[in-house]
């Protein structure tokens, strides 16, 4: 037990189950807090909404790990495991302007709102097919049977991964999820396999382009500039890595929040049955705020001495913006610990802020909304199977998500 005024213990399994009381303490007592992470790296945690929003848009906080004051061994403990050795560093999560501006502009040409909108029927088809696979059994693990495969198959289709190769992708992604809180080597091995496959696939798409995202990335040009093969591979990799786990967690955390708030769930169910979308649209934003898929924004490094929330930060220090804490800041959100699906003033930071705002947010919203709407419509008596205290959250630093979510319902 901690003394009443002592800083809470962070990054334990108990903390992972419910970090929000600890974040409330930090917001109140140490809003920009220096801590040692499980990897041994020391970093600043930014927990108040106003400070978080400022930090996310501060150009003095670089995304490039080369600004980290640590030695080479320390640098290897930040970012996605294995991306450095696999030559996958040149993606939007690791670079600053002007390279970031150029790459984002090129990628945006292929990742258009029109492409996402046209993809909606395929996401609906995937959701229905997956539910068909377990609807007759009366029980399922919503993570394994639904929330995990849906975004994997969706991003594979979007990238242009042939159907016969998609199960390999699912296996590699599963290895990344299973090893997320453990040794980085397990993730690095999966990253290496994905890198090798992407190199082959990009080469094939150069010779035989199709109507898919990889072909679009290869075609995209800006004033005669094209993505290099390494840049294209890195972009595909980060779309996969950032795209599938955030959506798994959005679906899993979202359904779990609804099951724990029966009045809100009943309101949403009635709205869906009545064919109305308004509560579904505001509801998905509230689920992103209330218990979002990304707990901490990806790494930033001070390029010069600066001050955040009255705290001096030295050049080279890592800074981690705690989105989960900022999005429950009572200075910004009324009754922040209450789930209110009709909340309107909801400028949450779930997908970031500033020039690094998540490029894939429209696709994640589409997948999350479709998944939750389809589950509630097709399995209206869906309920948690077992004791909520038995649920386990995946260890890790950036993402927040359940390992399993056992549910039961009337078989169909």
C-alpha positions as CSV (number, residue, x, y, z in Angstrom):
1,X,0.0,0.0,0.0
2,X,1.2,3.5,-0.8
3,X,0.9,6.3,1.7
4,X,-2.0,8.7,0.9
5,X,0.3,11.4,-0.5
6,X,2.9,9.0,-2.1
7,X,3.2,8.7,-5.8
8,X,1.3,5.6,-7.1
9,X,3.2,2.6,-8.4
10,X,3.0,2.6,-12.2
11,X,3.2,-0.1,-14.9
12,X,2.2,-3.0,-12.6
13,X,-0.4,-5.6,-13.6
14,X,-2.8,-3.9,-11.1
15,X,-2.1,-0.5,-12.7
16,X,-2.8,-2.0,-16.2
17,X,-6.2,-3.2,-15.0
18,X,-7.3,0.3,-14.0
19,X,-4.7,3.1,-14.5
20,X,-7.2,6.0,-14.1
21,X,-6.9,6.5,-10.3
22,X,-3.1,6.7,-10.6
23,X,-3.5,9.2,-13.5
24,X,-5.9,11.3,-11.4
25,X,-3.2,11.5,-8.7
26,X,-0.6,12.5,-11.2
27,X,-2.8,15.2,-12.7
28,X,-3.4,16.6,-9.3
29,X,0.0,16.3,-7.7
30,X,2.7,15.8,-10.4
31,X,1.2,16.6,-13.8
32,X,4.5,16.4,-15.6
33,X,6.1,13.4,-13.9
34,X,9.5,11.8,-14.4
35,X,9.5,8.1,-14.0
36,X,11.5,5.0,-14.9
37,X,9.7,2.8,-17.4
38,X,9.8,-1.0,-17.3
39,X,12.5,-0.9,-20.1
40,X,14.8,1.1,-17.8
41,X,14.4,4.3,-19.9
42,X,13.5,7.4,-17.9
43,X,10.8,9.7,-19.4
44,X,8.4,12.5,-18.6
45,X,4.7,11.7,-18.4
46,X,2.4,14.6,-19.3
47,X,-1.1,14.0,-17.9
48,X,-3.2,17.2,-18.0
49,X,-5.3,18.0,-21.1
50,X,-4.0,21.5,-21.7
51,X,-0.3,20.4,-21.3
52,X,-0.9,17.3,-23.4
53,X,-2.5,19.3,-26.3
54,X,0.4,21.8,-26.2
55,X,3.0,19.0,-26.2
56,X,1.5,17.1,-29.1
57,X,1.8,20.2,-31.3
58,X,5.2,21.5,-30.0
59,X,7.8,21.4,-32.8
60,X,10.5,21.3,-30.1
61,X,9.4,17.8,-29.3
62,X,10.8,15.6,-32.1
63,X,9.6,12.2,-33.2
64,X,13.0,11.3,-34.3
65,X,14.7,8.9,-31.8
66,X,18.1,10.2,-32.8
67,X,17.3,13.2,-30.5
68,X,17.2,10.8,-27.5
69,X,20.1,11.6,-25.1
70,X,20.6,7.9,-24.5
71,X,23.3,5.9,-26.1
72,X,22.6,3.5,-29.0
73,X,21.4,0.7,-26.6
74,X,19.0,3.2,-24.9
75,X,17.7,4.3,-28.3
76,X,16.8,0.7,-29.2
77,X,14.4,0.6,-26.2
78,X,12.1,3.2,-27.7
79,X,9.8,2.9,-30.6
80,X,8.5,-0.3,-32.2
81,X,10.7,-3.3,-31.4
82,X,12.7,-4.5,-34.4
83,X,11.9,-1.6,-36.7
84,X,15.5,-0.3,-36.6
85,X,17.2,-3.6,-37.5
86,X,14.6,-4.2,-40.2
87,X,15.2,-0.8,-41.8
88,X,11.7,0.3,-41.2
89,X,12.4,3.6,-39.4
90,X,11.3,6.1,-42.1
91,X,7.6,6.3,-41.3
92,X,5.4,9.0,-40.0
93,X,5.8,8.1,-36.3
94,X,9.5,8.6,-36.4
95,X,10.2,11.7,-38.5
96,X,9.8,15.5,-38.4
97,X,9.2,18.2,-41.1
98,X,10.2,18.6,-43.8
99,X,10.5,14.8,-44.4
100,X,7.2,14.3,-42.4
101,X,5.4,16.9,-44.5
102,X,6.6,15.2,-47.8
103,X,5.8,11.7,-46.7
104,X,2.4,12.6,-45.2
105,X,1.4,14.4,-48.4
106,X,2.4,11.5,-50.5
107,X,0.6,8.9,-48.3
108,X,-2.5,11.1,-48.2
109,X,-2.8,10.8,-52.0
110,X,-3.3,7.0,-51.6
111,X,-5.1,7.1,-48.3
112,X,-8.1,9.2,-49.3
113,X,-11.5,9.7,-47.6
114,X,-13.0,8.3,-50.8
115,X,-11.0,5.1,-50.5
116,X,-12.1,4.7,-46.9
117,X,-15.8,5.4,-47.7
118,X,-15.7,2.9,-50.6
119,X,-14.3,0.3,-48.1
120,X,-17.4,0.4,-45.8
121,X,-19.3,-2.5,-47.5
122,X,-16.2,-4.7,-47.1
123,X,-15.9,-3.9,-43.4
124,X,-19.6,-4.7,-43.0
125,X,-19.1,-8.0,-44.8
126,X,-16.1,-9.0,-42.6
127,X,-18.1,-8.1,-39.4
128,X,-21.0,-10.2,-40.5
129,X,-18.9,-13.2,-41.6
130,X,-17.0,-13.2,-38.3
131,X,-20.2,-13.1,-36.3
132,X,-21.7,-15.9,-38.5
133,X,-18.7,-18.0,-37.4
134,X,-19.7,-18.0,-33.7
135,X,-23.4,-16.9,-33.6
136,X,-24.7,-20.5,-33.3
137,X,-22.4,-21.3,-30.3
138,X,-24.0,-18.9,-27.8
139,X,-20.5,-17.8,-26.5
140,X,-17.3,-16.3,-27.9
141,X,-14.1,-14.6,-27.0
142,X,-14.8,-11.2,-28.7
143,X,-11.0,-10.4,-28.9
144,X,-9.9,-13.7,-30.5
145,X,-13.0,-14.3,-32.6
146,X,-14.0,-10.8,-33.7
147,X,-12.0,-7.7,-32.6
148,X,-8.6,-9.2,-33.7
149,X,-9.4,-10.8,-37.1
150,X,-11.6,-7.9,-38.4
151,X,-8.9,-5.2,-38.6
152,X,-6.3,-7.7,-39.7
153,X,-8.3,-8.8,-42.7
154,X,-9.5,-5.3,-43.4
155,X,-6.0,-3.8,-43.6
156,X,-4.8,-6.7,-45.6
157,X,-7.5,-6.1,-48.2
158,X,-6.8,-2.4,-48.2
159,X,-3.0,-2.9,-48.6
160,X,-3.6,-5.4,-51.4
161,X,-2.3,-8.6,-49.6
162,X,-3.5,-11.6,-51.6
163,X,-6.2,-13.7,-49.8
164,X,-3.8,-16.7,-49.8
165,X,-1.2,-14.8,-47.8
166,X,-3.6,-13.2,-45.3
167,X,-3.5,-16.0,-42.7
168,X,0.3,-15.5,-42.5
169,X,-0.2,-11.9,-41.8
170,X,-2.7,-12.8,-39.1
171,X,-0.2,-15.2,-37.5
172,X,2.6,-12.5,-37.5
173,X,0.2,-9.9,-36.1
174,X,-0.8,-12.4,-33.4
175,X,2.8,-12.9,-32.4
176,X,3.2,-9.1,-32.0
177,X,0.1,-8.9,-29.8
178,X,1.1,-11.9,-27.6
179,X,4.6,-10.6,-27.0
180,X,3.5,-7.0,-26.6
181,X,4.2,-6.9,-22.8
182,X,7.1,-9.3,-22.8
183,X,10.5,-9.7,-24.4
184,X,10.9,-7.4,-27.4
185,X,12.6,-10.2,-29.3
186,X,9.2,-11.9,-30.0
187,X,7.9,-8.8,-31.6
188,X,11.2,-8.2,-33.5
189,X,11.0,-11.6,-35.1
190,X,7.5,-10.9,-36.4
191,X,8.6,-7.5,-37.7
192,X,11.4,-9.1,-39.6
193,X,9.0,-11.6,-41.3
194,X,6.6,-8.8,-42.2
195,X,9.5,-6.7,-43.6
196,X,10.6,-9.5,-45.8
197,X,7.1,-10.1,-47.1
198,X,6.4,-6.4,-47.7
199,X,9.6,-6.1,-49.8
200,X,8.5,-8.9,-52.1
201,X,4.9,-7.6,-52.3
202,X,6.0,-4.1,-53.2
203,X,8.3,-5.5,-55.9
204,X,5.3,-7.4,-57.3
205,X,3.0,-4.4,-57.2
206,X,5.5,-2.3,-59.1
207,X,5.3,-4.7,-62.0
208,X,1.6,-5.6,-61.6
209,X,-0.2,-2.6,-59.9
210,X,-3.8,-3.0,-58.7
211,X,-6.5,-0.8,-57.1
212,X,-5.0,-1.1,-53.6
213,X,-3.1,1.0,-51.1
214,X,0.3,-0.4,-51.8
215,X,-0.1,0.3,-55.6
216,X,-1.4,3.8,-54.7
217,X,1.7,4.4,-52.5
218,X,3.9,3.4,-55.4
219,X,2.1,5.6,-57.8
220,X,1.9,8.6,-55.5
221,X,4.2,11.5,-56.5
222,X,4.6,15.1,-55.4
223,X,6.5,17.4,-57.7
224,X,8.2,14.3,-59.3
225,X,9.1,12.8,-55.9
226,X,8.1,9.2,-55.2
227,X,8.3,7.1,-52.1
228,X,11.5,5.0,-52.0
229,X,11.1,1.3,-51.6
230,X,12.2,1.6,-47.9
231,X,9.7,4.4,-47.3
232,X,6.9,2.4,-48.9
233,X,7.7,-0.6,-46.8
234,X,7.9,1.4,-43.6
235,X,4.6,3.1,-44.4
236,X,2.8,-0.2,-45.1
237,X,4.3,-1.6,-41.9
238,X,3.2,1.3,-39.7
239,X,-0.3,1.2,-41.2
240,X,-0.5,-2.4,-40.3
241,X,1.1,-2.0,-36.8
242,X,-0.7,1.1,-35.8
243,X,-3.9,0.2,-37.7
244,X,-4.8,-3.2,-36.4
245,X,-4.0,-3.0,-32.7
246,X,-5.7,0.3,-32.2
247,X,-8.9,-1.1,-33.8
248,X,-8.7,-4.3,-31.7
249,X,-8.6,-2.2,-28.6
250,X,-11.3,0.3,-29.8
251,X,-13.7,-2.6,-30.3
252,X,-12.7,-4.6,-27.2
253,X,-12.5,-1.6,-24.8
254,X,-15.7,-0.1,-26.3
255,X,-17.8,-3.3,-25.9
256,X,-16.5,-3.8,-22.4
257,X,-17.4,-0.2,-21.4
258,X,-20.9,-0.7,-22.8
259,X,-21.4,-4.0,-20.9
260,X,-20.3,-2.2,-17.7
261,X,-22.7,0.7,-18.3
262,X,-26.1,-1.0,-19.0
263,X,-28.1,2.3,-19.2
264,X,-25.9,3.7,-21.9
265,X,-25.8,0.4,-23.7
266,X,-29.6,0.3,-23.7
267,X,-29.8,3.8,-25.1
268,X,-27.4,2.9,-27.9
269,X,-29.2,-0.4,-28.7
270,X,-32.6,1.4,-28.9
271,X,-31.0,4.0,-31.2
272,X,-29.6,1.3,-33.5
273,X,-32.9,-0.6,-33.6
274,X,-34.6,2.7,-34.5
275,X,-32.3,3.2,-37.5
276,X,-30.7,6.3,-36.0
277,X,-27.0,7.1,-36.3
278,X,-26.6,10.2,-34.2
279,X,-25.9,8.4,-30.9
280,X,-23.7,5.9,-32.6
281,X,-21.5,8.7,-34.0
282,X,-21.2,10.6,-30.7
283,X,-20.9,7.3,-28.9
284,X,-17.8,6.1,-30.8
285,X,-16.1,9.4,-29.9
286,X,-17.0,9.0,-26.2
287,X,-15.7,5.4,-26.2
288,X,-12.4,6.8,-27.6
289,X,-12.3,9.3,-24.8
290,X,-13.5,7.1,-21.9
291,X,-11.2,4.1,-22.4
292,X,-9.4,4.6,-25.7
293,X,-7.1,2.2,-27.5
294,X,-4.0,4.3,-27.2
295,X,-3.0,5.0,-23.6
296,X,0.2,7.0,-24.3
297,X,1.1,8.8,-27.5
298,X,4.2,7.5,-29.2
299,X,7.7,8.8,-28.2
300,X,8.8,12.4,-28.4
301,X,12.2,13.8,-27.6
302,X,13.1,17.4,-26.5
303,X,15.4,19.0,-29.1
304,X,16.2,21.8,-26.7
305,X,15.5,22.8,-23.1
306,X,11.8,23.6,-22.7
307,X,9.0,23.9,-20.1
308,X,5.8,21.9,-20.0
309,X,3.2,22.6,-17.3
310,X,5.8,24.6,-15.3
311,X,8.3,21.7,-15.4
312,X,11.8,22.1,-17.0
313,X,12.6,19.4,-19.5
314,X,16.2,18.9,-20.6
315,X,17.3,18.5,-24.2
316,X,17.3,14.9,-25.2
317,X,14.8,13.8,-22.6
318,X,11.9,11.5,-23.8
319,X,8.4,12.8,-23.3
320,X,5.3,10.6,-23.3
321,X,1.9,12.3,-23.5
322,X,-0.6,10.2,-21.5
323,X,-3.7,10.4,-23.7
324,X,-5.7,8.3,-21.2
325,X,-5.0,10.8,-18.4
326,X,-5.6,13.9,-20.5
327,X,-9.0,12.6,-21.8
328,X,-10.3,12.3,-18.2
329,X,-9.1,15.7,-17.0
330,X,-12.0,17.3,-15.1
331,X,-10.6,20.7,-16.1
332,X,-11.6,19.9,-19.7
333,X,-14.4,17.3,-19.5
334,X,-17.5,17.5,-17.2
335,X,-17.8,14.3,-15.1
336,X,-14.9,12.7,-17.0
337,X,-15.2,9.3,-15.3
338,X,-18.8,9.0,-16.5
339,X,-19.5,7.3,-19.8
340,X,-22.0,9.6,-21.7
341,X,-22.6,8.5,-25.3
342,X,-24.4,11.7,-26.1
343,X,-21.4,13.9,-25.0
344,X,-21.1,16.7,-27.5
345,X,-18.2,18.9,-26.4
346,X,-15.7,16.0,-26.9
347,X,-12.4,17.2,-28.4
348,X,-10.6,14.1,-27.1
349,X,-7.0,13.4,-27.9
350,X,-7.5,9.7,-28.7
351,X,-6.0,10.1,-32.2
352,X,-3.5,12.7,-31.2
353,X,-3.4,16.4,-32.2
354,X,-1.3,18.6,-34.5
355,X,0.7,17.4,-37.6
356,X,1.0,13.9,-36.2
357,X,-2.8,13.4,-35.9
358,X,-3.6,9.8,-36.9
359,X,-3.8,9.5,-40.7
360,X,-5.8,6.2,-40.3
361,X,-8.4,7.7,-37.9
362,X,-11.3,7.6,-40.5
363,X,-10.6,3.9,-41.1
364,X,-10.4,3.1,-37.4
365,X,-13.7,5.0,-36.8
366,X,-15.4,3.1,-39.7
367,X,-14.2,-0.3,-38.4
368,X,-15.0,0.5,-34.7
369,X,-18.5,1.9,-35.5
370,X,-19.4,-1.0,-37.9
371,X,-18.2,-3.6,-35.4
372,X,-20.0,-2.3,-32.4
373,X,-23.2,-1.5,-34.3
374,X,-23.3,-5.0,-35.9
375,X,-22.6,-6.8,-32.6
376,X,-25.4,-4.9,-30.8
377,X,-27.9,-5.4,-33.7
378,X,-27.2,-9.1,-34.2
379,X,-26.5,-10.2,-30.6
380,X,-28.9,-7.9,-28.7
381,X,-28.6,-9.9,-25.4
382,X,-24.8,-9.9,-25.4
383,X,-23.4,-10.1,-21.9
384,X,-20.1,-10.7,-20.2
385,X,-19.3,-14.3,-19.3
386,X,-17.6,-14.6,-16.0
387,X,-16.2,-12.2,-13.4
388,X,-14.9,-8.8,-14.6
389,X,-12.1,-9.2,-12.0
390,X,-10.8,-12.2,-14.0
391,X,-10.1,-10.2,-17.1
392,X,-6.5,-9.4,-18.0
393,X,-5.1,-6.4,-19.8
394,X,-2.2,-6.8,-22.2
395,X,1.1,-5.4,-20.8
396,X,2.8,-2.8,-22.8
397,X,3.5,0.9,-22.9
398,X,1.6,2.6,-25.7
399,X,-1.6,0.6,-26.3
400,X,-4.4,-0.3,-23.9
401,X,-6.4,-3.4,-24.6
402,X,-7.9,-6.6,-23.1
403,X,-6.3,-10.0,-23.7
404,X,-9.7,-11.7,-23.8
405,X,-13.3,-10.7,-23.6
406,X,-15.6,-13.8,-23.0
407,X,-19.2,-13.1,-23.8
408,X,-22.4,-15.1,-24.0
409,X,-25.7,-14.6,-25.9
410,X,-28.7,-16.5,-27.3
411,X,-27.4,-18.8,-30.1
412,X,-28.6,-18.0,-33.5
